[in-house]
Structures are given as C-alpha cells and as structure tokens.
Amino acid sequence: MTTITLDNLKKAYGETVIMEDMNFTINSGERLVLLGPSGCGKSTILRMIAGIEEITSGEMRFNDAVINDVTPGERNVAMVFQNYALYPHMTVEENITYGLRVNKVPEERIRERFEEVIDALDLRKYLERKPAELSGGQRQRVALARATVKDSSVFLLDEPLSNLDAQLRVSARESLTDIHERYGQTIVYVTHDQTEAMTFGDRIALLNFGELQMIDTPENIYHKPANIFTARFIGNPPMNVLENSRYAEGQIIIGSQGVEIAPSWVDYINTHANGQALYVGIRPENIGVSLTDTQNTLRGVVRNIENQGSNYANYIDLEGEIICAVTDRRVAEVGDTVYLTLDNARISFFEQNSTNNIGYPVDIEATIEKITGIHA
C-alpha cells in the first residue's frame, strides 16, 4: 500500500507557472479523482506522480520516501492512457503480458496474474485477437488488464474512459471498481466528467487554473461546496448562485421580494459573515415550484422548461435573476407565474469577495448528515 503526498509542489515551464503550493495527500488504497476543466493541471499532477513530468520545486513522497528523482520504472506505478497505447501487432494476450516478460518476471507468476486479470475483465474470449479486431470498450479493458497485471501499488488513469460511449463507460467503471476491490491499489483517476468523479471516487480533488478548490468526499463536495466554483462545477443543472440577491435582517432579498430564513441561519450569519455581502446558493432540486401563492415564497415567471426524462428543469425569471428549479413532473408552462420555496436546510451562503462558503449552523449540519448520511 502506498500513500502519496504532494508537499508545496510547483510546476513551471520557464516563466509560465502551471501550479504552485499544491498540497494534499492521497491515502493508501483509496480512489482519488482529480477533477476539473481542461488546463486545470490534473494531468500534470498525474504525470508528476508517474515520474514522466519533472517537478520544478517541492516534494513528492510515496509513504515517507521522497521520489522527485526516482525514475518512472522504479516507482512501481501502472498507468492507463486515454488512447489505450496498445501494440497493434500483438495479440491481446501478448499486450497484457509483454511488460512482465520484458522485466523477466517468472513465468509461473506471469500466468497467475494473467489468469486473475483476464477473468476479472472478461477478456478470455479475445486473447488471440489484435487491437484492430476489438471495439473501443474491449481495447480499454485490455489497457486496464495490462496495467493491472503489473501488480503495482499505485494505479494511474488519465481520462481512461473518455473515448467510450455512455453505456460502455458504466460497465468500464464497474470493471475498475472490481479491480480496486480485488487488489486494493492506490488509484489516482483524472477526468473532466463529474459523473465519473462522483460515482467512482472515494474522494475528489477539484482543480481550477492550477489551484486546489476543494478535496473531500463526493457527498461533501456536492452538498457543502467550499466555494462558488465548486458549487457551479458540480451538479447538472449546477447550483444556483444568486448574484443579484442579498441578505438583510433575516431575509434573502431578490429585487423587491424577500423570504425569511431559519433563526439558526440568522444567528450564524451574524456571527460568521463579519458583515460581508453574501451570495445565496441553492441546488435546483431544493426549490419547490407551485402555481399557488403561499407564505414565504418568491414570485417568478417561467422562461424555459427542459424535459430531462426523469425530471423537468424549469428556468424562472425572478425580477431579472434566472433561477433553475428541478421538479419530478411538469408543474407549469412557459409564461406561467409560479411561486418558489427555498429549502432552508439546503441553502449555502458565499462571501462575495472571497467566493468562499461561510459554513453551516449546527442544526443545518445535522439535517444534511441525516439526509445524506455524511458527517459534519
């Protein structure tokens, strides 16, 4: 088992700094997903862990050993690339076992590992085929098998499923989960796809422009985002962050309208916001939509409705602020006036200057834990 530590890591190309002061730890045996938009630095981190990208400054440690100058071949890592990187002239069996034979692993051990891996990834019936005779999903499973058979303590995956269609991605993720449960490697997985991150990762490290935005469980990242970037990057549709709203005297104010919030929120904001202006955040599924006016609602007009199959995304104009509310049935039509209720237990407040989340009152933390099963 291997724990990976990034300690004040910096990567620069000449005067161009890609990232600096990168600090976090990947726990032994966990599945950590590096998530973020293109160019955020996630693949650079993966390549520095693999040893195929030099570290400008700072330390990379495997357990307690600094590995900055350790060659890739001496790091005991296995890597799966986006483009599979299979040898086209070799059969599936030859592709899987080639690296072991080059490293003069005893034949008995090769056969033992090989037999385990091909059954785990359901490849037995393809062993005599060459890559050109395989589908994209089959090629990806061969690439996974070739990495798994190495018996490495660290398993690095660089967008390994991005070339597959949606259905194959699901089955490939299941194969990866099975591999991890069987062998228990430390897995670092790079993707820009939040669905892959949320379904596969024990934890997610969310990056943007070379900076770590948040590292936590998928549940905490979704329900308690550390900042506005996290709130908007995670979720489909993403969290509403109401930039035309303001907090005043126990109410969320939007235009000429206001809704009262729970007393615990009022006390918490008075104690923790330090008088700063706040943005309100709430996920679309935590907004109630009705054609009937009730107490403590916001009035708006439906501008667009997206049928998403299992639900409907309603885009509603609140005096110039567009807010998305998700309902499990079609509640209104475009042009209708509707009334919105905000779930006090699922609101977030962000400082306008720093964009950071101010946190949650104790009773709200307890409600989130009860609903989601996560710990405050």
N, C-alpha and C positions, 0 to 999 in steps of 0.2 A: 504494500500500500504506500502511496506517495502523496504527501501534502505539498502543494505548490504555493510559494509566497512571492508576490511582487512587492518589492520594497523600494519606494521612491524611483520607480522605473521611468526612464526617459528614452524617447526615440526621436532622432532628428536626422534629416538629410541636409548636411551643410547648415545653412541658416534657417531652414524650414523645420520647425518643431512639430512633430506629429502628435506627441503626447509627452507630458512630464508629471512628476509627482504622482504616478499611478501606484496606488497602494491597495491591495486586497489579498486575501488568502483563499485558495481553493482547497477545500477539505479533502482528506484522504477518502477515496471511494465514493465521492459524490458526483452527481451530474450537474456541472455548472454550464449554463448557456451564456455566451457573450452575444448580446442583442443590441441592435442599433441600426441606423440608416447607413447607406453606403458612405464610405470615407470616414467613419467614426473611429477607426483604429482597432476594431475587433479582430480582423485577420492578421494585423501586425502583431498583436499580442500573442495570437496562436503561433505565429511563425517564430517569435522570440522564445516561446516555451519549447518549440521543436528544435531550436538552435539553428534554423536556416535564415534568421534575421539577426544581425548584431544588435546588442544593447548599447545605447550611447552612454548611459550612466545609470546608477542604481544597481540593485541586486535582484537576481532571480535565484530562488532556492528550491531545491527538491528536498523535502524534510529539512534537515539542518545544513545541508551542503550547498554552497554557492556554486552555480553551474554556468555562470556567464561565459567561461572559456572552455566549457566541456563540449566536445564535438557532438553533432546530432546522433551519430552511431553509438555513442557511449551513454546516451540519456535514457535508454530503454523506453522509448516512446514509439507508438504506432500512429500513423496519420492517414486519413482518408480525404481525398481531394474532391472538389466539385466535379471535375471532368473525368473521374474514375482512374485515369492513368494506368490502364491495363496494357499488357504486352499483346499486340494484335496477332502475333504469330504463334502464341502459346495457347494451349487449351485452358479451360477453367482450372483443372487440377494443377497444371504447371504454373499458372499465375499465382495460385494460392500458396504453393509450396516453394516457389523459386527463392524467396528471400531466406528461408530456413536452410535450403541446400547451399546457398552461397556462403552462409555463416557456419556451415559444417555442423549443423545440429544433427545429433544421432538419428538414424533412420527410424528407429523404434519410436523416438519422441515425436518425429515429424508425423508418422502415421497416427499416433494417439491424438495429437492436437487436430490433425486434419479431419479425422473421423468425427470428433466432437463438433467442430465448426460447421462442416457441411450439413450435418443433421439439424443444427440449431438454425441455420439459414435456408434450409430446404433446397440444397443445391445438388443433391446426389444425382439427379437425372440429367444434369447439364455438364457433367465432368469432362466429357470428350469434345464439347463444343468450344469454338473460339469466340472471342468477343463480338465479332461481326454477326454471329448467329444468335445473339442474345438481345432481348429487349432492354430498354433503359433500366427498368427495375431489377432485372436479372444481373446486369452489369454492376449495378450499385451493390447488390448483395455479394457479388464476387469481390469487389473492392473492400467491403466490410470484412469478408472472410479472410482476405489476405492480411488485413491489419490485425484481426483478432487472433489469428493463428500464431502470431509472434509472441503471445503470452507476455505482452508489455504491461507495465504497471500504470502507464499513462496512455490514454486513447484520445487523439486529437481529430476533430472532424470539422472541416472547413466547408460549410454550406453543402453537405453531402447529398441532400435531397432536392436541391433547387431545380434539377433537370427532370424531375419526375412529375407526373400529373397528380391531382389531389388524392385520388384513390390509392395510388401506389405509395404516396407519402405516408399515409396512415399505416399501411402494412409494413413499410420500412421502419417507421418509428417503433412499431411493436417489436420488430426484429432487434432493433438497437436496445430496447428495454430488456428483452430476453437475454441478450448478450451481457448486459451490465449485471443483471440479477444472477447470472451464472458465474461470471468471472470477477465482478466487483472492482474493475479498474476505476481509476480516477478519470472521468470523462470531461473534456472541455469541448464544447459544441458551439460553433459560430453560425449565426443565422440572422437574417433581417426580418424573418417571418415570426410574428408574435405568437401565432397559433402553435408553431413548433416549440417555441420557448416555453409557453405556458403549459403545454402538455408533456414535455419531456424533462424539463429542468427540475432538479431539487431546489436550486436557486438560480436567479437570473442576475447578471451584471449588465445593466443598461448603460450604454455609452453614447456620447454625442460630441463631435468635434474633439476627440481625444480626451474627454473628461468623463469620469465615472459619475453618472447621475444618481444611481441607486443600486445596491446589491442586497437582495433579500429573496424570500420565497415568492413564488408566483402569486399566492394569495395576498401577501402584504403589498406587493407591487401594484396589484390591481385595486385593492380596497383602501390602501393607505399610501398613495403615491407621495414620494418625498418632495416633489416639485411639479411645476406646471408641465415641463417637458415630459416627465414620466406619465402624468395624468392623461396627456393628449396622445402619447405614442402607443400606450397600451389600451386596448378596447376597440371594438368595432360594432357600432359607432364609438368614437372616443368620448372621454369625459367632456361634458360641457364646462368650460371655464368662462364665466360671465364677466367680460371685461367692462361692460357698461353698468355693472351692478356696484353697490357699495353697502357697507354695514353701518348702521346708525341706530343707537338706542334700542337694541334688542330686535332690530328688524333687518332683513335683506331688502334693499330698495332697488327697484329696476324702473327707471323712468319715473312716472307719477305713482307707481304702485309699491306696496310693501307687504311682506309676510313676516310674522313673528317667528322667532326660533326658540328652542327649548331654553329654560333658565340656566341649565348647566353650560350651554354654549355661551350664553351672555357672560356668566362669571369667568369662564375660561378665556374668552376673547379679551375681557377687561384686564386679566392677569398676564396673558402671554403675548398679546399683539403689540404691546408697547406703543399704542396709539397709531400704528402704521395703517395705511389704507390697505384693504383686503379685497382680493378677488374671491368669488364664490365658485366652487366646483361641485358638480353632481353628475353621476352617470345616468345615461338616458333611461335605463331600466328602473331607476329610483325616483322617477317622476310620474305622478298619477295624472291621467287625462280624462276630463269629463265634459259633457255638453251642459252640465248643470252647475250653476254657481253655488259654492258652499263657503263656509267660513275659512279665512286664511288661505286664499288662493290667488294666483296670478292669472290675469286675463290676456289671451293672445289670439292670433289668427293663424290658421294652418296655411302654410305656403307650399308645402310639398309632402307627399307620402311615398315612401319606398316599401314595396312588398318584398320582404326578405325571406319568405317561405314560412318559417315558424313564427314570425312576428312582423310588426309594421314599425318603421321608423318615421315618426311624424316630426316635420321641421316647422317650428312655430315661431311666429314673429311676436316678440314682447317689446313693443314700442321701439323697434329698431334692433333689438338683440335677438338673434336667431338661436333657438334652443331646440335640441333634439330630444324627443321622448319616445321610448320604445314601448309598444303595447302588444299584447298577445292576440288581439283581434282588432279589426278596423273600427275605431271609435268614432271617427269624424271624416269629413270630406274636405278637399282643398277649398279654402274660402270660409270655412266654418269658424265661428268664435268658440274657443274652448277655455277651460279653466284648469289650471295646473296646481297640484300639491307637491311639495318637496319633502322627501323623507328626511327628517331631522337627524336620524341615526346614520345617514349615508352622505351627509354633506361634508365637504372639505373646504378649508379656508387657506388661501395662499397670500403671502406678503407680496404686494405689488412691486416693491423694489427688488427683493432678492428672488422672487417667484417660489420661495420655499414654503412647504406646508407648515402651519403653526402647530400641528398636532391635534389631539382629540381629548375631550373631557373623559373622566374615568368611566362614567356610565355609557358613553358612546363607545369607548374601547370595549367595554363588556358586551355591548349589543353586537358589535362587529364580530367579536370572538364567538358569541352564541350563534350568529347567523352562518358564519363561515367555518368555524372550528379552528381558527388561527388564534395564537396567543398574542396578547397585547405587548 
